[in-house]
Each structure stands twice: as structure tokens, then as C-alpha cells.
Amino acid sequence: MSDHSHVLRPLGGKLFTRAVYLFAPFAAICGLLIIKRLVMGMGDVTALNGGYPWGVWISFDLLVGTGFACGGWAMAWAVYVFNRGDYHDLVRPALLASLFGYGLGGLSITIDLGRYWNVPHFLMPGYFNTNSVLFETAACMTVYIGIMSLELLPALLERLGWHVPLRALNRAMFIFISIGALLPCMHQSSMGSLMMIAGYKVYPLWQSYEFLPLFSLLTAFLMGFSIVIFEGSILKASATFTTDETPLFSKLSQVIKALLWIFILLRVGEILWRGKVGLVLAGNGYSWLFIIELALFIIPLTILHCGPLRRSPRALFLCALSVLLGAAMWRIDYSLVAFDPGNGYHYFPTASELLISIGFVAIEVVAYILLIRLLPILPAKAATVEVKP
């Protein structure tokens, strides 16, 4: 059993740190550009066109952003489904990051809609299109954001000292946890299904009618467990954690290793089964993208098979980073880079599009820093600064 106390408390300390001052301007620019997009129209800030109705806001902000936000979901499976209580201290920090990731992913969908004022129709049963993968994805994400908010609500109730509603919420929490463990399995796999309908417009090395939903789900799990190690390592390096979480991360890496084996075997197996080896050896840009993407999965897998390296904080951090980059690259490739609508259409994001995407990351970083200082998110043993009255 772990010797972690499972007692959580606010980190305390100054709210406006150097990191907040660094990222806040990007968050402000992002807000101004979103207002500009909503007032002046999508064409005023994006390079989207008839061939590319989706761009970096969907490929990066949604697909990659929600993938990185799967830490809370992955830890819910580890702790509550597989009953690994020693990971309990990692749940709430991962859940907070997940809420921001999914919330900003939902915002990216909203601003990507041409007629965003029709968003309320999504909530009206008369407009439901139950045959649409997009509808299923949006519905699951919306409900999941609500579920994560309820799962984090105890942190606010603890901070306010509202014990009666806290006890009532805790009694019903198993229902929310159960729903929260199921929903991402649905919409994360559906995110792979989105590009199946693109058919030949997706380069064959990424188009797979049998495996795209499964690949999407596997990368969600890989990103979820890896982001926990990545964020924990960053918190440790910044002296936010004083306890050594390396033993927990080492155990978690075993799960990542198993998932990497499954993903690589299926990915390579699909290439062999469908006779796409020639495309891998073609020597063009797509083949090199595939090789780099696969290498980003194989390198950490090799490292994780070495016992001493698996116990090294630096090696674990590099493995998590490599997996995150590989999974993010796969999602960007299958949804955008490997997509060619034909008819001479081209797309490259504008500076405004990129600044909005950067701003989303900045908003998440600033909000995360502020909330871990105000709410009981981190383990008590890990907090280095007492809350100031």
C-alpha cells in the first residue's frame, strides 16, 4: 500500500507568479481574437475554405487538446475501475487539467462553427441527428464536461467548508465516476470515425476503415497516462511537489508500455495487411511523417523495457514526452496533414488561428496555477506553501 495521505489542500502562495504574467498576455490576445472572429466572421481570422472546413482549431485544439485532457479519465480507470488506490493522489490534479482541456476543446468547436448562433439548437431534441458521428461526439463531450465539473465540485465545497452538500455529493459520486469512465470511450473513438467518411481524401498510411476508431481510443489512453507523468514531472521540477512520485510513475509506465505494444502491433499490422509497405518506403513527405511518428512510440517502448531507466525520473519524463508527441502527431496527421480534398484546395493556418490556439494553452496554464493555489487539489504532503489567511 502507498504511504500517501490522500489529504488534499490548497497550495497557497502568491497568485500572480512569473508564469501567470508570462502566459496572461497570450490569453488576453486569444480573447480579443475570438471576439473579432465572432463579430467579423470566420474568414477575417482563418484560412479555412471550401476544401478545408476544419483546420488547426479542430486538429490541434480539439483532437490533440482533448487527448492531452484524458489524464483524469485515465486515472479514473486506474483508481476506480482497476482499484489501484495508490494512484489516488494523482486523480484530482489530472481531473482539473482534463476539465480545462475539454472545456477549451468545446470552445474551439463553437468558434469553428460558421453560424455559431445556432449552437442552442444542439440542445433541442427536434434538431438531434442521431445518425451523425459529430452529434454523438458533441453530446458525449458536453455531458462529460458536466460530469468532470461535478467530480471537481468537492474541492470547492471543501474550500468553502460546506460539509452537508459535500457529504450528499460524495454519496452519489460513484454514479458520476461510472459515467465519466464510459463517456470518453465513446467520443474518443468517434473522433477517429470522423475521418473514415473522408475516404480516399486521407492518405492511405492513415486511412483505416477498420482501425481508426480503435487507434483514436488507444492514443487517448496513451496520452492520458503520459500526461499524468509529464505534468507530475513539471510540478516536481518547479518545487510544487516535495514528495517523490517516481515509484508511482514507474508503475504507471507499465500500463503505457502495454498500450504502446498494442498500438504499434496494430498500426504496423494494418500496414502489412493492407499492403501499404510500398508507401512507407516511398521516401516522400508522408512516408517520413509515418516513420517519425512510429519512432516516437518505439523509442519510449524500448526505454521502458530497461529496468534502471524505468526508475529514472528523467527517463520517465522523456518517455512521456515522446509518447505525447507521437500521439499528437498521429492525430494531426490523420485529421489534417494527410487530408487532401483535391480540386486545388490548400490550407495553412493564419497567425490569428495560431495565436488563438496558443492562447487556449495559456488560459489553461494560468487557470491551473490559480486554482491549485486556491482549492484543495494537490496532496497535503506535496504542498510546500501554507495557505495565507
C-alpha positions, 0 to 999 in steps of 0.5 A, spaced: 500 500 500 502 507 498 504 511 504 500 517 501 495 521 505 490 522 500 489 529 504 488 534 499 489 542 500 490 548 497 497 550 495 497 557 497 502 562 495 502 568 491 497 568 485 500 572 480 507 568 479 512 569 473 508 564 469 501 567 470 504 574 467 508 570 462 502 566 459 496 572 461 498 576 455 497 570 450 490 569 453 488 576 453 490 576 445 486 569 444 480 573 447 480 579 443 481 574 437 475 570 438 471 576 439 473 579 432 472 572 429 465 572 432 463 579 430 467 579 423 466 572 421 470 566 420 474 568 414 477 575 417 481 570 422 482 563 418 484 560 412 479 555 412 475 554 405 471 550 401 476 544 401 478 545 408 472 546 413 476 544 419 483 546 420 488 547 426 482 549 431 479 542 430 486 538 429 490 541 434 485 544 439 480 539 439 483 532 437 490 533 440 487 538 446 482 533 448 487 527 448 492 531 452 485 532 457 484 524 458 489 524 464 483 524 469 479 519 465 485 515 465 486 515 472 479 514 473 480 507 470 486 506 474 483 508 481 476 506 480 475 501 475 482 497 476 482 499 484 489 501 484 488 506 490 495 508 490 494 512 484 489 516 488 493 522 489 494 523 482 486 523 480 484 530 482 490 534 479 489 530 472 481 531 473 482 539 473 487 539 467 482 534 463 476 539 465 480 545 462 482 541 456 475 539 454 472 545 456 477 549 451 476 543 446 468 545 446 470 552 445 474 551 439 468 547 436 463 553 437 468 558 434 469 553 428 462 553 427 460 558 421 453 560 424 455 559 431 448 562 433 445 556 432 449 552 437 442 552 442 439 548 437 444 542 439 440 542 445 433 541 442 431 534 441 427 536 434 434 538 431 438 531 434 441 527 428 442 521 431 445 518 425 451 523 425 458 521 428 459 529 430 452 529 434 454 523 438 461 526 439 458 533 441 453 530 446 458 525 449 463 531 450 458 536 453 455 531 458 462 529 460 464 536 461 458 536 466 460 530 469 468 532 470 465 539 473 461 535 478 467 530 480 471 537 481 465 540 485 468 537 492 474 541 492 470 547 492 465 545 497 471 543 501 474 550 500 468 553 502 467 548 508 460 546 506 460 539 509 452 537 508 452 538 500 459 535 500 457 529 504 450 528 499 455 529 493 460 524 495 454 519 496 452 519 489 459 520 486 460 513 484 454 514 479 458 520 476 465 516 476 461 510 472 459 515 467 465 519 466 469 512 465 464 510 459 463 517 456 470 518 453 470 511 450 465 513 446 467 520 443 474 518 443 473 513 438 468 517 434 473 522 433 477 517 429 470 515 425 470 522 423 475 521 418 473 514 415 467 518 411 473 522 408 475 516 404 480 516 399 481 524 401 486 521 407 492 518 405 492 511 405 498 510 411 492 513 415 486 511 412 483 505 416 476 503 415 477 498 420 482 501 425 481 508 426 476 508 431 480 503 435 487 507 434 483 514 436 481 510 443 488 507 444 492 514 443 487 517 448 489 512 453 496 513 451 496 520 452 492 520 458 497 516 462 503 520 459 500 526 461 499 524 468 507 523 468 509 529 464 505 534 468 507 530 475 514 531 472 513 539 471 510 540 478 516 536 481 521 540 477 518 547 479 518 545 487 510 544 487 511 537 489 516 535 495 514 528 495 517 523 490 512 520 485 517 516 481 515 509 484 508 511 482 510 513 475 514 507 474 508 503 475 504 507 471 509 506 465 507 499 465 500 500 463 503 505 457 508 500 455 502 495 454 498 500 450 504 502 446 505 494 444 498 494 442 498 500 438 504 499 434 502 491 433 496 494 430 498 500 426 504 496 423 499 490 422 494 494 418 500 496 414 502 489 412 495 487 411 493 492 407 499 492 403 501 499 404 509 497 405 510 500 398 508 507 401 512 507 407 518 506 403 516 511 398 521 516 401 516 522 400 513 527 405 508 522 408 512 516 408 517 520 413 511 523 417 509 515 418 516 513 420 517 519 425 511 518 428 512 510 429 519 512 432 516 516 437 512 510 440 518 505 439 523 509 442 519 510 449 517 502 448 524 500 448 526 505 454 521 502 458 523 495 457 530 497 461 529 496 468 534 502 471 531 507 466 524 505 468 526 508 475 529 514 472 525 520 473 528 523 467 527 517 463 520 517 465 519 524 463 522 523 456 518 517 455 512 521 456 514 526 452 515 522 446 509 518 447 505 525 447 508 527 441 507 521 437 500 521 439 499 528 437 502 527 431 498 521 429 492 525 430 494 531 426 496 527 421 490 523 420 485 529 421 489 534 417 496 533 414 494 527 410 487 530 408 487 532 401 480 534 398 483 535 391 480 540 386 486 545 388 484 546 395 490 548 400 490 550 407 495 553 412 493 556 418 493 564 419 497 567 425 490 569 428 488 561 428 495 560 431 495 565 436 488 563 438 490 556 439 496 558 443 492 562 447 487 556 449 494 553 452 495 559 456 488 560 459 489 553 461 496 554 464 494 560 468 487 557 470 491 551 473 496 555 477 490 559 480 486 554 482 491 549 485 493 555 489 486 556 491 482 549 492 484 543 495 487 539 489 494 537 490 496 532 496 497 535 503 504 532 503 506 535 496 504 542 498 510 546 500 506 553 501 501 554 507 495 557 505 495 565 507 489 567 511 
